[in-house]
Amino acid sequence: MIGRPDTATHAPQALFNFHVAFSRDPVDGGNESEEVALCKGAFAEVSGLEATMEPRAIREGGLNWGAHQRPGVVSFSTVVFKRGITRARDLWWWFELMGSGSYAARLRAQIQIFDTAGEPMMAWTLRRALPVKFKCADLNARAGDVGVEELHIVHEGLEHST
C-alpha cells in the first residue's frame, strides 16, 4: 500500500555514499568468490543500473479490446563507472585483457550503498561483467575541469540485496 508522504515510515536516502568492489565471478554452479583488488581509485559516479522487461502481446481471436500482456525477455543496460584519474592502470588492463580474448577475465561488480551513518543499506551486484568501452579524460590545457575516466561494462544479471 502506498502511503501519504507524511505517514512514510522511511525517509528518502541520499545516494552519494557508495563503494564498488570487483571480484572474480565463480564458475557456474560454484559459490565461492575470490576478492580482486582491481580498482585503486574511488568512483565518483555509477549510472545505468537498469533492467527492462519487454512484454509480449498475445492477441486473442474475438477479443478486440487489447491484447493479453505476458512477461518477455529481460535486458540490462550498460553500466557506466566514472572516477577521477589515478596513476593506476587497472581498468585499462582489464579492458585490454578482454580485448585480447581472455574469457576468464569476467568479473562480478558489487555496488554497496551506505546510509548517512555509514551502515550498509543495500547492494546491487552485476554478474559476469564485461568491459566494452574505456574512455580517458579529454586532454585540454585550457580547461579547468577535473579529468574523468569512464569504464562502460555490460553484464549478464542484476541482483539486489539488503
C-alpha positions, -999 to +999 in steps of 0.1 A: +000+000+000+014+034-009+011+058+020+009+096+021+043+114+023+035+125+059+030+089+070+060+074+053+080+051+076+114+057+060+128+089+048+145+090+013+181+081+014+210+101-001+228+081-027+261+098-026+279+073-003+287+041-021+315+016-026+323-006-057+342-038-053+352-062-081+357-099-076+362-130-097+328-144-108+326-181-097+323-208-123+286-216-130+273-237-101+301-226-077+295-203-048+330-190-038+342-157-050+378-145-047+382-108-040+403-090-066+420-056-059+411-043-094+405-006-090+427+016-068+406+047-071+372+057-058+343+060-083+326+094-085+295+082-103+278+049-113+249+051-138+229+026-158+217+003-130+187-007-150+167-038-161+140-037-187+114-064-195+099-063-229+063-076-226+049-100-252+015-091-265-007-121-273-038-114-294-069-135-288-094-140-316-127-122-309-111-100-282-110-066-298-103-046-266-065-051-264-041-080-262-030-101-233+003-090-219+028-117-208+064-113-194+091-113-220+129-112-222+147-091-196+176-069-208+202-049-188+216-015-196+253-008-200+266+004-166+290+034-167+316+039-140+332+073-137+360+083-115+389+108-112+420+098-130+447+080-109+481+066-119+467+030-115+460+014-149+438-015-135+407-006-155+427-003-187+444-036-181+410-054-176+397-038-208+429-048-227+428-084-213+392-088-225+401-073-259+428-099-263+402-127-260+406-137-223+372-152-214+383-158-178+385-121-170+348-116-165+342-101-130+314-096-106+309-060-096+291-052-063+279-017-056+271-012-020+251+019-008+256+032+027+232+054+048+243+087+064+255+068+095+278+047+073+258+015+077+252-008+046+217+000+033+215-020+001+237-035-026+235-042-064+255-070-079+264-072-116+271-108-126+296-117-153+307-082-161+325-075-194+342-041-202+331-028-236+343+008-236+372+026-219+373+064-222+402+085-210+396+121-200+398+147-227+432+164-227+428+202-228+454+226-214+428+255-213+402+236-194+400+238-156+378+207-152+389+175-135+396+147-158+372+118-156+379+083-167+350+061-178+345+024-180+314+010-197+305-026-188+278-050-199+267-078-176+245-109-176+225-103-144+215-077-119+208-087-083+195-066-055+202-073-018+200-056+015 
